[in-house]
Amino acid sequence: MEQLTVMVADDDQEIREGIGIYLKNEGFLVVGAADGQEALDLLETTQVHLVIMDIMMPKLDGIHSTFKIREKRNIPIIMLSARSEDSDKIHGLSIGADDYVTKPFHPMELMARVKSQLRRYVTLGDYGQSGHTLEIDGLRLDSESKTVAVDGAEIRMTPIEFNITELLMQHPGRVFSIGEIYERVWREPAYNAENIVAVHIRKIREKIEADPKNPRYVKVVWGIGYKMEK
């Protein structure tokens, strides 16, 4: 496998360099950006497999940078912030981030999250190795090309959104609890996962449903969880 490249976008040089040291020790190539605009410019010329994105940066902040990245790319994005409120986490996830880490953090926790996100992105876990196509009433998911289409129109998804969609499509009609979805997709124990899963389900519905308020595919089973309609 090729050596993977991680971008660290943070206006604090010490934080960029500190994270970079740990990433290099884990075998990753590292590029740094001092603000959101520099991060976007680097992505045009450098192959990057994951972005660690600080929220508060000059010129272009992490929220707007993430939104711009999601217009073209589905690479994993881990947001960093000194703010720990749930509303900030939900906002970051709702505009396309895959994970959210609050400062201060333990460097090895961040490394574990980086490796977890990259495993999903590169291989999409054990869900992406089946080598077949799933199709339900016009919704088509290809595990090999990592694509999703609705009635022939391709839909751009983040790795987390793809994994959730594939999990539900592999078991049409089965109800998955929020905790089970989180543990299967994020590969870690579910703790306060309700909002995180709900945000991703909402984003999936916005992308695949003609009317997200009256979903054709992803249905909620109140008090239990979610299912893919047969």
Phi, psi and chi 1 to 4 in degrees:
 res  aa     phi    psi   chi1   chi2   chi3   chi4
   1 MET       -  142.1 -179.1 -176.5  -66.0      -
   2 GLU   -65.2  155.6   64.6  177.0  -50.1      -
   3 GLN   -70.9  131.2 -165.6  170.2   15.8      -
   4 LEU   -88.7  146.8  -58.7  179.1      -      -
   5 THR  -111.8  132.2  -60.7      -      -      -
   6 VAL  -116.7  131.9  176.8      -      -      -
   7 MET   -97.6  134.5  174.6 -172.4  -69.1      -
   8 VAL  -112.2  111.5 -177.5      -      -      -
   9 ALA  -108.4  107.4      -      -      -      -
  10 ASP  -158.0  137.1 -164.3  -55.2      -      -
  11 ASP   -77.9   -9.0   59.0  -38.4      -      -
  12 ASP   -90.5  110.8 -171.5  -42.1      -      -
  13 GLN   -61.5  -38.3 -176.8  176.7   -9.6      -
  14 GLU   -63.8  -39.7  -69.9 -173.1    2.4      -
  15 ILE   -67.0  -43.5  -70.1  177.7      -      -
  16 ARG   -58.1  -47.4  -74.5 -160.1  -47.0  -85.1
  17 GLU   -68.7  -39.4  -67.6  177.3   -9.6      -
  18 GLY   -63.9  -46.4      -      -      -      -
  19 ILE   -63.2  -39.1  -66.6  173.9      -      -
  20 GLY   -60.2  -38.4      -      -      -      -
  21 ILE   -61.8  -46.4  -70.4  171.3      -      -
  22 TYR   -64.9  -40.7  -79.9   90.8      -      -
  23 LEU   -62.9  -43.7  -72.4  167.8      -      -
  24 LYS   -64.4  -36.6  -69.6  173.3 -177.5  175.4
  25 ASN   -65.9  -23.7  -73.5  -19.1      -      -
  26 GLU   -89.2    0.9  -64.7  -69.7  -22.2      -
  27 GLY    95.2   10.7      -      -      -      -
  28 PHE   -92.6  150.4  -61.7  111.5      -      -
  29 LEU   -80.1  147.8  -62.8  174.4      -      -
  30 VAL  -131.6  134.0 -179.5      -      -      -
  31 VAL  -124.8  148.1  -66.3      -      -      -
  32 GLY  -119.7  151.6      -      -      -      -
  33 ALA  -138.6  137.1      -      -      -      -
  34 ALA   -89.8   -9.0      -      -      -      -
  35 ASP  -159.6  172.0   57.1   68.1      -      -
  36 GLY   -64.6  -37.3      -      -      -      -
  37 GLN   -66.8  -39.7 -173.2   57.6   56.1      -
  38 GLU   -63.5  -36.7 -174.8  178.0   -7.0      -
  39 ALA   -62.0  -45.2      -      -      -      -
  40 LEU   -63.5  -40.8  -65.7  179.5      -      -
  41 ASP   -64.2  -41.3  -67.6  -17.9      -      -
  42 LEU   -65.2  -35.8  -82.1  169.4      -      -
  43 LEU   -65.4  -21.6  -75.8  171.3      -      -
  44 GLU   -76.8  -20.7  -66.5  -61.3  -39.1      -
  45 THR  -120.4   -9.4   59.4      -      -      -
  46 THR  -128.4  135.8  -53.3      -      -      -
  47 GLN   -78.6  115.4 -176.3  178.9   26.7      -
  48 VAL  -120.3  137.0  173.6      -      -      -
  49 HIS  -102.5  -17.4  -58.3   91.5      -      -
  50 LEU  -158.2  145.6  179.8  143.6      -      -
  51 VAL  -120.7  130.2  177.7      -      -      -
  52 ILE  -100.5  114.6  -62.3  173.2      -      -
  53 MET  -120.9  115.4  178.6   79.4   72.2      -
  54 ASP   -72.3  145.5 -174.6   38.8      -      -
  55 ILE   -77.3  -49.5  -70.8 -177.4      -      -
  56 MET   -89.5  104.1  -60.5  -59.9  -65.7      -
  57 MET  -142.9  153.4  -67.7 -172.5  -67.4      -
  58 PRO   -73.5  168.8   27.6  -35.1      -      -
  59 LYS    67.5  -61.0  -65.1 -173.7 -179.5  178.5
  60 LEU  -146.3  120.4 -167.5   66.1      -      -
  61 ASP   -77.5  174.6   63.9   29.5      -      -
  62 GLY   -67.8  -31.0      -      -      -      -
  63 ILE   -64.8  -51.6  -65.9  -68.7      -      -
  64 HIS   -67.6  -34.8  -71.5   89.1      -      -
  65 SER   -63.9  -44.4  -58.9      -      -      -
  66 THR   -61.4  -43.1  -63.3      -      -      -
  67 PHE   -59.5  -42.1 -172.4   78.4      -      -
  68 LYS   -67.0  -41.2  -71.9  -72.0 -172.8 -178.0
  69 ILE   -61.7  -41.2  -68.4  171.2      -      -
  70 ARG   -67.7  -16.0  -78.3  -69.4  173.5 -107.3
  71 GLU   -68.6  -23.8  -68.8  178.1   -8.0      -
  72 LYS  -124.8  -28.5  -62.6 -179.3  178.5 -179.7
  73 ARG  -131.6  153.3  -63.5  175.1  172.9   83.8
  74 ASN  -114.3   20.5   69.3  -19.8      -      -
  75 ILE   -62.9  149.7   57.4  175.3      -      -
  76 PRO   -63.1  142.0  -20.5   32.5      -      -
  77 ILE  -129.2  123.2  -60.6  173.9      -      -
  78 ILE  -107.4  121.1  -61.1  176.2      -      -
  79 MET   -90.7  142.3  -58.3 -158.9   92.8      -
  80 LEU  -114.1  138.8  -58.8  179.9      -      -
  81 SER  -155.6  147.8  175.5      -      -      -
  82 ALA   -81.3   -8.8      -      -      -      -
  83 ARG   -95.1  133.4  -62.8  168.1   61.7   91.8
  84 SER  -111.9    4.2   59.9      -      -      -
  85 GLU   -63.9  143.7  -73.0   83.1   -6.3      -
  86 ASP   -58.2  -35.3  -77.4  -15.1      -      -
  87 SER   -62.2  -36.8   59.5      -      -      -
  88 ASP   -68.5  -41.1  -64.5  -53.5      -      -
  89 LYS   -63.2  -45.9  -64.8  179.7 -178.3  179.9
  90 ILE   -62.6  -41.3  -67.2  169.4      -      -
  91 HIS   -63.0  -43.9 -176.1   49.1      -      -
  92 GLY   -61.1  -44.0      -      -      -      -
  93 LEU   -69.0  -34.5  -66.3  169.3      -      -
  94 SER   -69.5  -25.5   69.1      -      -      -
  95 ILE   -94.9    4.5   53.6   90.5      -      -
  96 GLY   125.9   -2.1      -      -      -      -
  97 ALA   -69.9  151.0      -      -      -      -
  98 ASP   -96.8  -23.0  -63.4  -76.1      -      -
  99 ASP  -155.0  165.3 -155.5  -10.3      -      -
 100 TYR  -144.1  123.7 -172.1  106.2      -      -
 101 VAL  -122.0  131.1  176.5      -      -      -
 102 THR   -93.3  133.0  -57.2      -      -      -
 103 LYS   -78.4  144.2  -62.4  177.7  179.8  177.8
 104 PRO   -76.9  152.4   29.0  -33.7      -      -
 105 PHE  -133.4  159.6   52.6   84.1      -      -
 106 HIS   -81.4  127.8 -166.2  -69.4      -      -
 107 PRO   -53.6  -36.7  -26.2   34.9      -      -
 108 MET   -71.9  -27.8  -65.3  -46.2  -62.7      -
 109 GLU   -65.6  -43.0  177.0 -168.4   -6.7      -
 110 LEU   -62.6  -41.2  179.5   59.0      -      -
 111 MET   -62.2  -39.5  -66.4  -55.2  103.8      -
 112 ALA   -63.8  -39.3      -      -      -      -
 113 ARG   -69.1  -38.2  -68.8  176.2 -178.5  -93.4
 114 VAL   -60.5  -49.1  166.2      -      -      -
 115 LYS   -66.0  -35.7  -72.9 -173.7  -80.0 -171.1
 116 SER   -65.6  -45.4  176.3      -      -      -
 117 GLN   -64.3  -39.5  -69.8  -66.2  -26.3      -
 118 LEU   -69.6  -35.2  -76.3  170.7      -      -
 119 ARG   -60.1  -43.3  -81.4 -163.7  -58.6  -89.3
 120 ARG   -66.7  -39.6  -78.1 -168.3  -72.1  -91.1
 121 TYR   -69.6  -43.5  178.5   60.3      -      -
 122 VAL   -76.6  -42.2  173.9      -      -      -
 123 THR  -117.6  -11.7   68.1      -      -      -
 124 LEU    53.6   36.1  -71.2  178.7      -      -
 125 GLY    59.1 -160.4      -      -      -      -
 126 ASP   -75.1  -10.1   53.4   11.2      -      -
 127 TYR   -73.4  -32.1  -53.6  132.1      -      -
 128 GLY   -88.8    5.5      -      -      -      -
 129 GLN  -104.6    8.0  -63.4  174.5   12.2      -
 130 SER   -75.1  -23.1   56.0      -      -      -
 131 GLY    68.7   31.6      -      -      -      -
 132 HIS  -140.0  171.1   67.5  -83.7      -      -
 133 THR  -103.8  137.1  -62.4      -      -      -
 134 LEU  -107.6  138.3  -58.7  171.5      -      -
 135 GLU  -145.1  131.0 -172.4  161.2    2.8      -
 136 ILE  -137.2  108.3  -62.1  174.6      -      -
 137 ASP    48.6   50.6 -167.8   22.0      -      -
 138 GLY    92.3  -13.1      -      -      -      -
 139 LEU   -91.7  118.7  176.3   62.7      -      -
 140 ARG  -123.6  129.6 -175.0  175.7 -175.1  -85.3
 141 LEU  -125.3  126.9 -177.9  146.1      -      -
 142 ASP  -109.0  113.8 -169.4  -47.2      -      -
 143 SER   -71.6  -23.6  -62.6      -      -      -
 144 GLU   -83.3  -44.5  -68.5 -174.7  -20.6      -
 145 SER   -87.9   -5.4   63.7      -      -      -
 146 LYS    57.4   44.3  -45.1  -61.9 -170.5  -70.7
 147 THR  -122.0  153.5   57.0      -      -      -
 148 VAL  -130.6  138.2  177.2      -      -      -
 149 ALA  -138.1  147.5      -      -      -      -
 150 VAL  -120.3  118.9  178.5      -      -      -
 151 ASP    49.9   40.1  -63.6  -30.5      -      -
 152 GLY    88.9  -11.5      -      -      -      -
 153 ALA   -94.2  120.7      -      -      -      -
 154 GLU   -70.3  140.4 -173.2  168.1  -28.9      -
 155 ILE  -114.6  131.5  -54.5  -61.6      -      -
 156 ARG   -85.7  125.1 -175.6 -178.3  -65.5  -85.5
 157 MET  -126.2  152.9  -74.9 -170.1  170.9      -
 158 THR   -77.0  163.3   68.3      -      -      -
 159 PRO   -56.4  -40.0  -28.4   36.4      -      -
 160 ILE   -65.4  -44.7  -69.7  -69.8      -      -
 161 GLU   -61.4  -41.0  -67.8  164.7   -1.7      -
 162 PHE   -61.5  -45.8 -173.9   98.3      -      -
 163 ASN   -63.1  -42.1  -77.8   -2.4      -      -
 164 ILE   -64.4  -45.2  -66.9  173.4      -      -
 165 THR   -60.9  -43.8  -56.9      -      -      -
 166 GLU   -65.9  -41.5 -174.5  169.9   26.4      -
 167 LEU   -58.0  -47.2  171.6   63.4      -      -
 168 LEU   -68.7  -37.9  -63.4  177.9      -      -
 169 MET   -70.6  -28.0  -71.6 -175.3   71.5      -
 170 GLN   -70.1  -18.1  -75.1  178.8  -31.6      -
 171 HIS  -134.5   62.6  -53.2  -82.6      -      -
 172 PRO   -59.2  134.0   21.4  -32.6      -      -
 173 GLY    89.9  -18.5      -      -      -      -
 174 ARG   -82.7  135.8  174.2  179.3  169.7 -177.5
 175 VAL   -91.1  125.2 -179.4      -      -      -
 176 PHE  -106.0  130.9  -74.4   88.4      -      -
 177 SER   -69.8  160.8   69.5      -      -      -
 178 ILE   -59.6  -42.5  -71.1  172.4      -      -
 179 GLY   -62.8  -39.2      -      -      -      -
 180 GLU   -68.1  -41.2 -170.4  172.7    8.5      -
 181 ILE   -59.9  -46.2  -68.8  172.3      -      -
 182 TYR   -62.2  -47.4 -171.4   89.9      -      -
 183 GLU   -67.2  -34.7  -69.7  176.4   -2.0      -
 184 ARG   -75.1  -35.6  -77.7  175.9  172.2 -109.2
 185 VAL   -90.4  -45.7  172.8      -      -      -
 186 TRP   -83.9  -15.1  -84.6  -97.7      -      -
 187 ARG    58.8   39.5  -54.1  -80.0 -177.9   98.2
 188 GLU  -152.2  160.0   60.8 -173.7   34.6      -
 189 PRO   -58.7  141.9  -24.3   34.8      -      -
 190 ALA   -79.4  123.0      -      -      -      -
 191 TYR  -141.0  116.8  177.6   71.0      -      -
 192 ASN    51.5   46.6  -70.1  -26.1      -      -
 193 ALA   -88.8   -7.2      -      -      -      -
 194 GLU   -56.2  -51.8  -69.3   80.5    2.7      -
 195 ASN   -66.7  -39.1  -72.8  -25.1      -      -
 196 ILE   -63.3  -48.6  -66.0  175.4      -      -
 197 VAL   -65.2  -42.0  172.5      -      -      -
 198 ALA   -61.0  -38.9      -      -      -      -
 199 VAL   -63.0  -44.4  166.4      -      -      -
 200 HIS   -68.6  -38.1  -76.1   89.5      -      -
 201 ILE   -61.9  -42.4  -68.4  -69.9      -      -
 202 ARG   -61.5  -42.1  177.4  169.2   60.3   81.6
 203 LYS   -65.1  -39.8  -63.0  -61.8  -71.1 -175.1
 204 ILE   -61.6  -45.7  -69.1  169.3      -      -
 205 ARG   -61.0  -40.4  -78.5  175.4  165.3  169.7
 206 GLU   -61.6  -27.8  -71.3  173.2   -5.2      -
 207 LYS   -90.0  -33.7  -66.8  179.0  178.7 -177.7
 208 ILE  -108.0  -16.1   69.3  173.9      -      -
 209 GLU   -97.9  136.2  -55.3  -76.7    2.5      -
 210 ALA   -66.1  -36.4      -      -      -      -
 211 ASP  -132.5   93.8 -178.3    1.7      -      -
 212 PRO   -56.9  -26.6  -24.8   35.5      -      -
 213 LYS   -76.6  -20.6  -67.1 -177.2  179.2  179.4
 214 ASN  -127.7   73.6  -63.5  -71.6      -      -
 215 PRO   -65.0  141.7   23.3  -33.3      -      -
 216 ARG   -89.2  -29.0  168.2 -177.1  173.2 -171.2
 217 TYR  -111.9  -66.4  -60.3  112.0      -      -
 218 VAL   -88.3  112.9 -179.7      -      -      -
 219 LYS  -109.6  145.4  -59.2  -67.9 -175.0   72.4
 220 VAL   -92.8  139.0   62.6      -      -      -
 221 VAL  -111.6  102.0 -179.9      -      -      -
 222 TRP   -55.3  132.0  -64.8  108.0      -      -
 223 GLY    82.0   -5.1      -      -      -      -
 224 ILE  -123.3  -60.3  -56.5  177.6      -      -
 225 GLY   168.2 -138.1      -      -      -      -
 226 TYR  -131.9  155.7  -60.6   94.9      -      -
 227 LYS  -145.8  159.2   68.6  175.3 -178.3  175.8
 228 MET   -94.4  122.3  179.4   67.9   66.2      -
 229 GLU   -62.1  140.6 -164.3   68.3  -77.9      -
 230 LYS   -70.7      -  -68.2 -177.3  178.6 -179.8
